[in-house]
């Protein structure tokens, strides 16, 4: 049987733990992840020769209501960013010839959204 002095401390610890779990569950952030591919990488695409490549170490900017969140792709073209829920526009400063899709990313709270991007290299 627990001592009388231990009961208030156990209740306090249980309350603190419950509040921490509620705060974690109430965190509204979502995650956007995906790959960035640049294409074409050669003037003429051939059979059995890749015509696209990952966009390595590329800066991506997610913009909404004047706020900008930056991230970089890995050596394999993957990216991962934590954002507040809602629509975000993607900007790629080094994409001189454009990229797609141009539609905003809709981030859902406490969820992972996949958003892959393709960069036009301008090679024709």
N, CA, C and O atoms as a MOPAC input file, in Angstrom:
PM7 MOZYME 1SCF
protein

 N      0.84300 1    -1.17800 1     0.00000 1
 C      0.00000 1     0.00000 1     0.00000 1
 C      0.89300 1     1.24800 1     0.00000 1
 O      1.83800 1     1.32500 1     0.78600 1
 N      0.59800 1     2.25800 1    -0.89900 1
 C      1.42800 1     3.44600 1    -0.96900 1
 C      1.29200 1     4.31100 1     0.27500 1
 O      0.25500 1     4.34100 1     0.93700 1
 N      2.36500 1     5.00400 1     0.56100 1
 C      2.35000 1     5.91800 1     1.70500 1
 C      1.51400 1     7.14400 1     1.34600 1
 O      1.34400 1     7.47600 1     0.17300 1
 N      1.00500 1     7.80000 1     2.36400 1
 C      0.15600 1     8.97000 1     2.13300 1
 C      0.93500 1    10.10800 1     1.47600 1
 O      0.35100 1    10.87200 1     0.70700 1
 N      2.22200 1    10.24700 1     1.75200 1
 C      3.02000 1    11.31500 1     1.17100 1
 C      3.25500 1    11.06900 1    -0.32400 1
 O      3.41100 1    12.02400 1    -1.08400 1
 N      3.28100 1     9.81600 1    -0.75200 1
 C      3.55600 1     9.48000 1    -2.14600 1
 C      2.35700 1     9.73300 1    -3.06300 1
 O      2.54600 1     9.97100 1    -4.25600 1
 N      1.14400 1     9.68900 1    -2.54300 1
 C     -0.05100 1     9.85700 1    -3.36500 1
 C     -0.10300 1    11.21700 1    -4.06600 1
 O     -0.35900 1    11.24900 1    -5.27000 1
 N      0.12600 1    12.34700 1    -3.37600 1
 C      0.08700 1    13.62200 1    -4.09000 1
 C      1.14800 1    13.70700 1    -5.19100 1
 O      0.88100 1    14.26900 1    -6.25300 1
 N      2.34400 1    13.16200 1    -4.95700 1
 C      3.39600 1    13.20400 1    -5.96700 1
 C      3.02000 1    12.34800 1    -7.17300 1
 O      3.28700 1    12.73900 1    -8.30900 1
 N      2.42200 1    11.22000 1    -6.95300 1
 C      1.98900 1    10.36200 1    -8.07100 1
 C      0.89500 1    11.05300 1    -8.88100 1
 O      0.89400 1    10.99600 1   -10.11000 1
 N     -0.02600 1    11.69900 1    -8.19200 1
 C     -1.08100 1    12.41800 1    -8.90100 1
 C     -0.49200 1    13.56200 1    -9.72700 1
 O     -0.89600 1    13.78500 1   -10.86800 1
 N      0.45700 1    14.28000 1    -9.14500 1
 C      1.12300 1    15.38000 1    -9.85400 1
 C      1.84500 1    14.85400 1   -11.10000 1
 O      1.73100 1    15.42900 1   -12.18200 1
 N      2.58300 1    13.76400 1   -10.93300 1
 C      3.30300 1    13.17700 1   -12.06800 1
 C      2.33500 1    12.71500 1   -13.14000 1
 O      2.60800 1    12.88400 1   -14.32900 1
 N      1.22500 1    12.14200 1   -12.75200 1
 C      0.22900 1    11.69300 1   -13.72000 1
 C     -0.38300 1    12.88100 1   -14.45800 1
 O     -0.63300 1    12.80100 1   -15.66100 1
 N     -0.62300 1    13.97100 1   -13.75400 1
 C     -1.18100 1    15.16500 1   -14.39600 1
 C     -0.18500 1    15.78800 1   -15.37200 1
 O     -0.55700 1    16.18700 1   -16.47600 1
 N      1.07000 1    15.86800 1   -14.96500 1
 C      2.08700 1    16.43300 1   -15.84600 1
 C      2.23700 1    15.57700 1   -17.10200 1
 O      2.34100 1    16.11000 1   -18.20700 1
 N      2.24900 1    14.27300 1   -16.94000 1
 C      2.34900 1    13.36600 1   -18.08400 1
 C      1.14100 1    13.52300 1   -19.00800 1
 O      1.29700 1    13.55900 1   -20.22800 1
 N     -0.04300 1    13.61500 1   -18.44300 1
 C     -1.25200 1    13.77700 1   -19.24600 1
 C     -1.22900 1    15.10000 1   -20.01100 1
 O     -1.61300 1    15.14000 1   -21.18000 1
 N     -0.78700 1    16.17400 1   -19.37400 1
 C     -0.71100 1    17.46700 1   -20.05800 1
 C      0.32400 1    17.44000 1   -21.18600 1
 O      0.10300 1    18.02700 1   -22.24600 1
 N      1.44600 1    16.76400 1   -20.96200 1
 C      2.46100 1    16.66300 1   -22.01700 1
 C      1.92100 1    15.88700 1   -23.21300 1
 O      2.16200 1    16.27100 1   -24.35700 1
 N      1.20200 1    14.81200 1   -22.96500 1
 C      0.61700 1    14.03600 1   -24.05500 1
 C     -0.43800 1    14.82700 1   -24.80800 1
 O     -0.52900 1    14.72900 1   -26.03200 1
 N     -1.23600 1    15.60900 1   -24.09200 1
 C     -2.23600 1    16.44700 1   -24.74700 1
 C     -1.57100 1    17.52500 1   -25.60400 1
 O     -2.03100 1    17.81700 1   -26.70700 1
 N     -0.49900 1    18.10700 1   -25.09800 1
 C      0.20400 1    19.13600 1   -25.87200 1
 C      0.79800 1    18.54300 1   -27.14100 1
 O      0.76000 1    19.16700 1   -28.20100 1
 N      1.34200 1    17.34900 1   -27.03500 1
 C      1.90900 1    16.69300 1   -28.20700 1
 C      0.81900 1    16.37800 1   -29.23000 1
 O      1.00900 1    16.58500 1   -30.42800 1
 N     -0.31000 1    15.88200 1   -28.76100 1
 C     -1.40600 1    15.54400 1   -29.66800 1
 C     -2.02300 1    16.79600 1   -30.28900 1
 O     -2.57700 1    16.73900 1   -31.38700 1
 N     -1.92900 1    17.92200 1   -29.58900 1
 C     -2.52200 1    19.15600 1   -30.09100 1
 C     -1.59500 1    19.90900 1   -31.04300 1
 O     -1.99700 1    20.92300 1   -31.61400 1
 N     -0.36300 1    19.43200 1   -31.22500 1
 C      0.55900 1    20.10200 1   -32.14300 1
 C     -0.02800 1    20.05300 1   -33.54300 1
 O     -0.26400 1    18.96800 1   -34.07500 1
 N     -0.26700 1    21.20500 1   -34.14500 1
 C     -0.97300 1    21.22200 1   -35.42100 1
 C     -0.09300 1    21.00100 1   -36.65000 1
 O     -0.60500 1    21.01100 1   -37.76900 1
 N      1.19400 1    20.80400 1   -36.47800 1
 C      2.07300 1    20.71900 1   -37.63800 1
 C      1.87100 1    19.44800 1   -38.44300 1
 O      1.47600 1    18.40600 1   -37.92000 1
 N      2.15700 1    19.56900 1   -39.73800 1
 C      2.15000 1    18.42100 1   -40.63300 1
 C      3.50200 1    18.32700 1   -41.31200 1
 O      4.33200 1    19.22700 1   -41.18600 1
 N      3.71900 1    17.25800 1   -42.01700 1
 C      4.98800 1    17.02100 1   -42.69300 1
 C      4.73800 1    16.89400 1   -44.19300 1
 O      3.79400 1    16.23300 1   -44.62500 1
 N      5.59700 1    17.53700 1   -44.97500 1
 C      5.58400 1    17.37800 1   -46.43000 1
 C      6.89500 1    16.71200 1   -46.80800 1
 O      7.96600 1    17.14200 1   -46.37800 1
 N      6.80900 1    15.67300 1   -47.60400 1
 C      8.00800 1    14.98500 1   -48.06600 1
 C      7.83000 1    14.64100 1   -49.53000 1
 O      6.71100 1    14.61200 1   -50.04200 1
 N      8.94400 1    14.38000 1   -50.20400 1
 C      8.85600 1    14.00700 1   -51.60500 1
 C     10.23000 1    13.93700 1   -52.24000 1
 O     11.25000 1    13.99100 1   -51.55200 1
 N     10.24600 1    13.81800 1   -53.54400 1
 C     11.48700 1    13.79900 1   -54.30700 1
 C     11.43700 1    14.91200 1   -55.33900 1
 O     10.37100 1    15.30700 1   -55.81000 1
 N     12.62200 1    15.40600 1   -55.67700 1
 C     12.74200 1    16.42200 1   -56.72000 1
 C     13.62200 1    15.82200 1   -57.80600 1
 O     14.75200 1    15.40900 1   -57.54900 1
 N     13.08600 1    15.77900 1   -59.03000 1
 C     13.78400 1    15.19600 1   -60.17000 1
 C     13.99600 1    16.25900 1   -61.22600 1
 O     13.09800 1    17.05900 1   -61.49200 1
 N     15.17800 1    16.28000 1   -61.83500 1
 C     15.41800 1    17.20300 1   -62.95000 1
 C     15.45700 1    16.40000 1   -64.24100 1
 O     16.03900 1    15.31700 1   -64.31100 1
 N     14.82200 1    16.96300 1   -65.25600 1
 C     14.68500 1    16.24200 1   -66.51300 1
 C     14.42100 1    17.23500 1   -67.63600 1
 O     13.79200 1    18.26100 1   -67.37800 1
 N     14.85300 1    16.99900 1   -68.83600 1
 C     15.76100 1    15.94100 1   -69.27100 1
 C     17.21300 1    16.30000 1   -68.92700 1
 O     17.55400 1    17.47400 1   -68.78700 1
 N     18.04700 1    15.28800 1   -68.79600 1
 C     19.45400 1    15.51000 1   -68.48400 1
 C     20.34100 1    15.35700 1   -69.71500 1
 O     21.53700 1    15.64400 1   -69.65800 1
 N     19.76500 1    14.90800 1   -70.81800 1
 C     20.50600 1    14.78900 1   -72.08100 1
 C     19.64100 1    15.35000 1   -73.20600 1
 O     18.41500 1    15.35500 1   -73.09300 1
 N     20.26100 1    15.82600 1   -74.29700 1
 C     19.46700 1    16.37200 1   -75.40500 1
 C     18.57700 1    15.32800 1   -76.06600 1
 O     17.47700 1    15.64200 1   -76.51900 1
 N     19.05600 1    14.08000 1   -76.12200 1
 C     18.28800 1    13.00100 1   -76.74200 1
 C     18.18500 1    11.86000 1   -75.74100 1
 O     19.19800 1    11.34400 1   -75.27000 1
 N     16.96100 1    11.47100 1   -75.41900 1
 C     16.76700 1    10.35100 1   -74.50000 1
 C     16.86300 1     9.04500 1   -75.28000 1
 O     16.29000 1     8.90300 1   -76.36000 1
 N     17.60000 1     8.09500 1   -74.70900 1
 C     17.78900 1     6.79200 1   -75.35400 1
 C     17.23700 1     5.68600 1   -74.48200 1
 O     17.08200 1     5.85300 1   -73.27200 1
 N     16.94200 1     4.56500 1   -75.09500 1
 C     16.45000 1     3.39700 1   -74.37300 1
 C     17.55500 1     2.88700 1   -73.46100 1
 O     18.71700 1     2.81900 1   -73.86300 1
 N     17.20300 1     2.53300 1   -72.25300 1
 C     18.09500 1     1.97300 1   -71.23400 1
 C     19.11000 1     2.98300 1   -70.68900 1
 O     20.03600 1     2.59600 1   -69.97600 1
 N     18.95300 1     4.25500 1   -71.01000 1
 C     19.81200 1     5.31500 1   -70.47100 1
 C     18.90500 1     6.30900 1   -69.75200 1
 O     17.99100 1     6.85900 1   -70.36600 1
 N     19.14000 1     6.54800 1   -68.46500 1
 C     18.26900 1     7.47300 1   -67.73400 1
 C     18.27100 1     8.87200 1   -68.34900 1
 O     19.31600 1     9.40100 1   -68.72700 1
 N     17.10400 1     9.44600 1   -68.43900 1
 C     16.94100 1    10.78500 1   -69.01100 1
 C     16.59100 1    11.79700 1   -67.91400 1
 O     16.32000 1    12.96300 1   -68.20100 1
 N     16.59900 1    11.34400 1   -66.66800 1
 C     16.33300 1    12.22400 1   -65.53600 1
 C     17.29700 1    11.86500 1   -64.40900 1
 O     17.90400 1    10.79400 1   -64.41200 1
 N     17.42600 1    12.77400 1   -63.44700 1
 C     18.33700 1    12.56800 1   -62.32100 1
 C     17.77200 1    13.27900 1   -61.09900 1
 O     16.97400 1    14.20700 1   -61.23400 1
 N     18.17800 1    12.85100 1   -59.90700 1
 C     17.72500 1    13.56200 1   -58.70800 1
 C     18.30900 1    14.96500 1   -58.65200 1
 O     19.44100 1    15.18700 1   -59.08200 1
 N     17.55700 1    15.89400 1   -58.13400 1
 C     18.02500 1    17.26900 1   -57.94500 1
 C     18.75300 1    17.31300 1   -56.60000 1
 O     18.12100 1    17.42100 1   -55.55000 1
 N     20.07200 1    17.22800 1   -56.64000 1
 C     20.88900 1    17.12600 1   -55.43000 1
 C     21.09600 1    18.48500 1   -54.76500 1
 O     21.37400 1    19.48300 1   -55.43000 1
 N     20.95700 1    18.50400 1   -53.44400 1
 C     21.27400 1    19.66400 1   -52.60400 1
 C     20.62700 1    20.95900 1   -53.10700 1
 O     21.25600 1    22.01700 1   -53.13200 1
 N     19.38400 1    20.85200 1   -53.49800 1
 C     18.63100 1    21.97500 1   -54.06000 1
 C     17.81400 1    22.65300 1   -52.96200 1
 O     17.22300 1    21.96800 1   -52.12800 1
 N     17.77000 1    23.97000 1   -52.94700 1
 C     16.97600 1    24.68600 1   -51.96100 1
 C     15.52700 1    24.79400 1   -52.42100 1
 O     15.25000 1    25.18800 1   -53.55400 1
 N     14.61600 1    24.44200 1   -51.53500 1
 C     13.17700 1    24.59200 1   -51.76300 1
 C     12.66100 1    25.60300 1   -50.74900 1
 O     13.10200 1    25.62900 1   -49.60000 1
 N     11.72700 1    26.42800 1   -51.18600 1
 C     11.10100 1    27.39400 1   -50.28100 1
 C      9.60100 1    27.17200 1   -50.27800 1
 O      8.97100 1    27.09000 1   -51.33200 1
 N      9.04100 1    27.07600 1   -49.09400 1
 C      7.59500 1    26.95600 1   -48.92700 1
 C      7.11500 1    28.29000 1   -48.36300 1
 O      7.57700 1    28.71900 1   -47.30600 1
 N      6.18400 1    28.95100 1   -49.06900 1
 C      5.76600 1    30.30600 1   -48.73700 1
 C      4.26900 1    30.33100 1   -48.45400 1
 O      3.46800 1    29.72500 1   -49.16500 1
 N      3.91500 1    31.06400 1   -47.37700 1
 C      2.49400 1    31.25300 1   -47.04800 1
 C      2.35200 1    32.46400 1   -46.14300 1
 O      3.02300 1    32.55800 1   -45.11600 1
 N      1.48000 1    33.39100 1   -46.52000 1
 C      1.15700 1    34.57700 1   -45.71900 1
 C      2.41800 1    35.33000 1   -45.28500 1
 O      2.48900 1    35.80500 1   -44.15100 1
 N      3.39500 1    35.44200 1   -46.15200 1
 C      4.61800 1    36.16600 1   -45.82800 1
 C      5.66700 1    35.35500 1   -45.09000 1
 O      6.79700 1    35.81800 1   -44.93000 1
 N      5.32600 1    34.16500 1   -44.63800 1
 C      6.28900 1    33.30000 1   -43.95200 1
 C      6.96500 1    32.39300 1   -44.97500 1
 O      6.32100 1    31.90200 1   -45.90200 1
 N      8.26100 1    32.17600 1   -44.80000 1
 C      9.01800 1    31.29800 1   -45.69300 1
 C      9.74100 1    30.24600 1   -44.87400 1
 O     10.42600 1    30.56200 1   -43.90100 1
 N      9.58300 1    28.99000 1   -45.27400 1
 C     10.29600 1    27.88300 1   -44.64800 1
 C     11.18200 1    27.26500 1   -45.71800 1
 O     10.70900 1    26.90700 1   -46.79700 1
 N     12.47200 1    27.14200 1   -45.41500 1
 C     13.42900 1    26.61300 1   -46.38400 1
 C     13.86000 1    25.20900 1   -45.99500 1
 O     13.92600 1    24.85700 1   -44.81800 1
 N     14.15300 1    24.41700 1   -47.02300 1
 C     14.73000 1    23.09200 1   -46.81700 1
 C     15.60300 1    22.77200 1   -48.02200 1
 O     15.53200 1    23.45700 1   -49.04200 1
 N     16.42100 1    21.73900 1   -47.91000 1
 C     17.30000 1    21.30200 1   -49.00500 1
 C     17.05900 1    19.83300 1   -49.28100 1
 O     16.71600 1    19.05400 1   -48.39200 1
 N     17.25200 1    19.47800 1   -50.54800 1
 C     17.13300 1    18.06800 1   -50.90700 1
 C     18.42800 1    17.35200 1   -50.54200 1
 O     19.47800 1    17.97600 1   -50.39100 1
 N     18.33500 1    16.04800 1   -50.40500 1
 C     19.50700 1    15.22600 1   -50.11500 1
 C     20.24400 1    14.92400 1   -51.41500 1
 O     19.86700 1    15.41600 1   -52.47900 1
 N     21.28700 1    14.12100 1   -51.32300 1
 C     22.04300 1    13.71500 1   -52.51600 1
 C     21.19300 1    12.84200 1   -53.43900 1
 O     21.54400 1    12.65200 1   -54.60400 1
 N     20.09000 1    12.31700 1   -52.93500 1
 C     19.18900 1    11.47800 1   -53.74200 1
 C     17.93500 1    12.23200 1   -54.17200 1
 O     17.03300 1    11.63800 1   -54.76300 1
 N     17.86400 1    13.53600 1   -53.88500 1
 C     16.72600 1    14.34000 1   -54.29600 1
 C     15.53600 1    14.29500 1   -53.35100 1
 O     14.46700 1    14.80100 1   -53.69400 1
 N     15.68900 1    13.70500 1   -52.16900 1
 C     14.59200 1    13.64000 1   -51.20200 1
 C     14.56300 1    14.89800 1   -50.35300 1
 O     15.60000 1    15.51400 1   -50.10700 1
 N     13.36400 1    15.27900 1   -49.90300 1
 C     13.24500 1    16.38400 1   -48.96000 1
 C     12.17200 1    16.07300 1   -47.93300 1
 O     11.32000 1    15.20800 1   -48.13700 1
 N     12.23300 1    16.79700 1   -46.82400 1
 C     11.34400 1    16.58300 1   -45.69100 1
 C     11.24600 1    17.92200 1   -44.96500 1
 O     12.27100 1    18.51500 1   -44.62800 1
 N     10.02800 1    18.40800 1   -44.71900 1
 C      9.86300 1    19.68500 1   -44.02900 1
 C      8.59900 1    19.65600 1   -43.17200 1
 O      7.58000 1    19.08700 1   -43.56500 1
 N      8.68100 1    20.28200 1   -41.98800 1
 C      7.54800 1    20.37100 1   -41.06300 1
 C      6.90700 1    21.74000 1   -41.24200 1
 O      7.58500 1    22.76300 1   -41.14800 1
 N      5.58500 1    21.76300 1   -41.50400 1
 C      4.87100 1    23.00900 1   -41.79000 1
 C      3.56200 1    23.08100 1   -41.01500 1
 O      3.00200 1    22.05900 1   -40.61600 1
 N      3.08900 1    24.29600 1   -40.81000 1
 C      1.76900 1    24.49800 1   -40.22000 1
 C      0.70500 1    24.08300 1   -41.23700 1
 O      0.95100 1    24.17300 1   -42.44000 1
 N     -0.45000 1    23.63900 1   -40.79600 1
 C     -1.49100 1    23.21400 1   -41.73000 1
 C     -1.98700 1    24.36200 1   -42.60600 1
 O     -1.97900 1    25.52700 1   -42.20800 1
 N     -2.41800 1    23.99100 1   -43.81100 1
 C     -2.95600 1    24.96600 1   -44.74800 1
 C     -2.24100 1    24.89000 1   -46.08300 1
 O     -1.35800 1    24.05200 1   -46.27000 1
 N     -2.61500 1    25.76000 1   -47.01700 1
 C     -1.98600 1    25.75200 1   -48.33800 1
 C     -0.63200 1    26.47600 1   -48.31600 1
 O     -0.51100 1    27.55500 1   -47.73400 1
 N      0.37500 1    25.88400 1   -48.94600 1
 C      1.71400 1    26.45400 1   -49.06600 1
 C      2.11700 1    26.43400 1   -50.52700 1
 O      1.84800 1    25.45900 1   -51.22800 1
 N      2.76100 1    27.50100 1   -51.00200 1
 C      3.29100 1    27.55200 1   -52.36500 1
 C      4.75600 1    27.16200 1   -52.33000 1
 O      5.48700 1    27.53100 1   -51.41000 1
 N      5.17800 1    26.41500 1   -53.33700 1
 C      6.56700 1    25.97600 1   -53.43500 1
 C      7.30400 1    26.91300 1   -54.38500 1
 O      6.79400 1    27.26300 1   -55.45000 1
 N      8.50200 1    27.31200 1   -53.99100 1
 C      9.38600 1    28.11600 1   -54.83200 1
 C     10.72800 1    27.40500 1   -54.91100 1
 O     11.25400 1    26.91900 1   -53.90900 1
 N     11.27400 1    27.35300 1   -56.12800 1
 C     12.60400 1    26.78000 1   -56.34200 1
 C     13.42600 1    27.85400 1   -57.04700 1
 O     13.31800 1    28.01400 1   -58.26300 1
 N     14.25000 1    28.59500 1   -56.29500 1
 C     14.97300 1    29.72300 1   -56.89000 1
 C     15.88400 1    29.33600 1   -58.05200 1
 O     16.05300 1    30.12800 1   -58.97900 1
 N     16.47200 1    28.15100 1   -58.02800 1
 C     17.42700 1    27.77400 1   -59.07500 1
 C     16.77200 1    27.13000 1   -60.29700 1
 O     17.47900 1    26.75400 1   -61.23200 1
 N     15.46100 1    26.99400 1   -60.31800 1
 C     14.76400 1    26.39200 1   -61.46600 1
 C     14.53700 1    27.46700 1   -62.52500 1
 O     13.48900 1    28.11200 1   -62.54400 1
 N     15.51800 1    27.65900 1   -63.40600 1
 C     15.45200 1    28.73600 1   -64.40100 1
 C     14.38700 1    28.50100 1   -65.46900 1
 O     13.82600 1    29.45500 1   -66.00700 1
 N     14.10800 1    27.23800 1   -65.77500 1
 C     13.14900 1    26.94200 1   -66.84800 1
 C     11.81400 1    26.42500 1   -66.32500 1
 O     10.97900 1    25.95700 1   -67.09900 1
 N     11.61800 1    26.50700 1   -65.03400 1
 C     10.33300 1    26.12800 1   -64.45700 1
 C     10.34200 1    24.76100 1   -63.81000 1
 O     11.29900 1    23.99400 1   -63.92100 1
 N      9.24300 1    24.48400 1   -63.13100 1
 C      9.04700 1    23.19500 1   -62.46600 1
 C      7.56000 1    22.92400 1   -62.41300 1
 O      6.74500 1    23.81800 1   -62.64200 1
 N      7.21200 1    21.68800 1   -62.11100 1
 C      5.80500 1    21.32500 1   -61.96500 1
 C      5.66400 1    20.30000 1   -60.85500 1
 O      6.64900 1    19.62800 1   -60.54700 1
 N      4.54100 1    20.14300 1   -60.25500 1
 C      3.30800 1    20.91500 1   -60.43300 1
 C      3.40900 1    22.27600 1   -59.74200 1
 O      4.15900 1    22.44100 1   -58.78000 1
 N      2.65800 1    23.22800 1   -60.23700 1
 C      2.63300 1    24.58400 1   -59.69100 1
 C      1.52200 1    24.76700 1   -58.65500 1
 O      1.38900 1    25.84500 1   -58.07700 1
 N      0.74200 1    23.74500 1   -58.42000 1
 C     -0.36700 1    23.84700 1   -57.47600 1
 C      0.15300 1    23.92000 1   -56.04500 1
 O      1.18800 1    23.32900 1   -55.73800 1
 N     -0.54300 1    24.63300 1   -55.16900 1
 C     -0.11000 1    24.70100 1   -53.76900 1
 C     -0.18200 1    23.33600 1   -53.09400 1
 O     -0.97200 1    22.47600 1   -53.48300 1
 N      0.64600 1    23.15500 1   -52.09000 1
 C      0.63400 1    21.93400 1   -51.27700 1
 C     -0.33400 1    22.17700 1   -50.13500 1
 O     -0.21600 1    23.17900 1   -49.42900 1
 N     -1.28600 1    21.28100 1   -49.94400 1
 C     -2.22800 1    21.40300 1   -48.83800 1
 C     -1.72900 1    20.52200 1   -47.69000 1
 O     -1.79300 1    19.29500 1   -47.76200 1
 N     -1.23400 1    21.16500 1   -46.63700 1
 C     -0.67700 1    20.45400 1   -45.48600 1
 C     -1.78900 1    20.20900 1   -44.48300 1
 O     -2.53000 1    21.12300 1   -44.12100 1
 N     -1.89600 1    18.96600 1   -44.03900 1
 C     -2.86500 1    18.59200 1   -43.00400 1
 C     -2.12000 1    18.41700 1   -41.68400 1
 O     -1.01400 1    17.87700 1   -41.65400 1
 N     -2.72600 1    18.87200 1   -40.60700 1
 C     -2.10800 1    18.75000 1   -39.29200 1
 C     -1.94400 1    17.30600 1   -38.87900 1
 O     -2.82700 1    16.48000 1   -39.11100 1
 N     -0.79600 1    16.99600 1   -38.25900 1
 C     -0.47100 1    15.65400 1   -37.76000 1
 C     -0.58400 1    14.59700 1   -38.85400 1
 O     -1.01000 1    13.47100 1   -38.59600 1
 N     -0.19400 1    14.96700 1   -40.09100 1
 C     -0.24100 1    14.02100 1   -41.21000 1
 C      0.97100 1    14.24400 1   -42.11200 1
 O      1.59700 1    15.30400 1   -42.08400 1
 N      1.28700 1    13.23100 1   -42.90500 1
 C      2.38200 1    13.31800 1   -43.86500 1
 C      1.78600 1    13.45400 1   -45.25800 1
 O      0.96500 1    12.63700 1   -45.67600 1
 N      2.20700 1    14.49400 1   -45.97200 1
 C      1.74300 1    14.74300 1   -47.33100 1
 C      2.90600 1    14.53900 1   -48.28000 1
 O      3.99100 1    15.07700 1   -48.05900 1
 N      2.69200 1    13.76200 1   -49.34000 1
 C      3.74000 1    13.55700 1   -50.33300 1
 C      3.53300 1    14.53500 1   -51.48300 1
 O      2.42500 1    14.68000 1   -52.00000 1
 N      4.61900 1    15.20600 1   -51.87800 1
 C      4.55200 1    16.18300 1   -52.96600 1
 C      5.85000 1    16.08500 1   -53.76600 1
 O      6.87100 1    16.64400 1   -53.36600 1
 N      5.81200 1    15.38000 1   -54.88700 1
 C      6.98100 1    15.22000 1   -55.74700 1
 C      7.02900 1    16.36500 1   -56.75200 1
 O      5.99100 1    16.85100 1   -57.20000 1
 N      8.24500 1    16.79200 1   -57.10400 1
 C      8.43900 1    17.90800 1   -58.02200 1
 C      9.36300 1    17.50100 1   -59.16000 1
 O     10.26600 1    16.68700 1   -58.97200 1
 N      9.13400 1    18.07100 1   -60.34600 1
 C      9.97200 1    17.83700 1   -61.52100 1
 C     10.45800 1    19.18800 1   -62.02200 1
 O      9.66600 1    20.11100 1   -62.21500 1
 N     11.76300 1    19.29800 1   -62.23100 1
 C     12.36700 1    20.53900 1   -62.70900 1
 C     12.72500 1    20.38300 1   -64.17500 1
 O     13.32900 1    19.38800 1   -64.57600 1
 N     12.34700 1    21.37600 1   -64.97100 1
 C     12.70700 1    21.40200 1   -66.39100 1
 C     14.11200 1    21.98600 1   -66.50700 1
 O     14.35800 1    23.10000 1   -66.04700 1
 N     15.03400 1    21.24200 1   -67.11800 1
 C     16.41400 1    21.70900 1   -67.26000 1
 C     16.60700 1    22.61400 1   -68.46200 1
 O     17.62900 1    23.29500 1   -68.55200 1
 N     15.67200 1    22.64500 1   -69.37700 1
 C     15.78900 1    23.48400 1   -70.56400 1
 C     16.54000 1    22.85200 1   -71.71000 1
 O     16.69900 1    23.47200 1   -72.76100 1
 N     17.00800 1    21.61900 1   -71.52800 1
 C     17.71700 1    20.92300 1   -72.61200 1
 C     16.69700 1    20.43900 1   -73.62800 1
 O     15.72100 1    19.77900 1   -73.27000 1
 N     16.92300 1    20.76600 1   -74.89900 1
 C     16.01000 1    20.32800 1   -75.96200 1
 C     16.79400 1    19.79800 1   -77.12400 1
 O     16.20900 1    19.37900 1   -78.12200 1

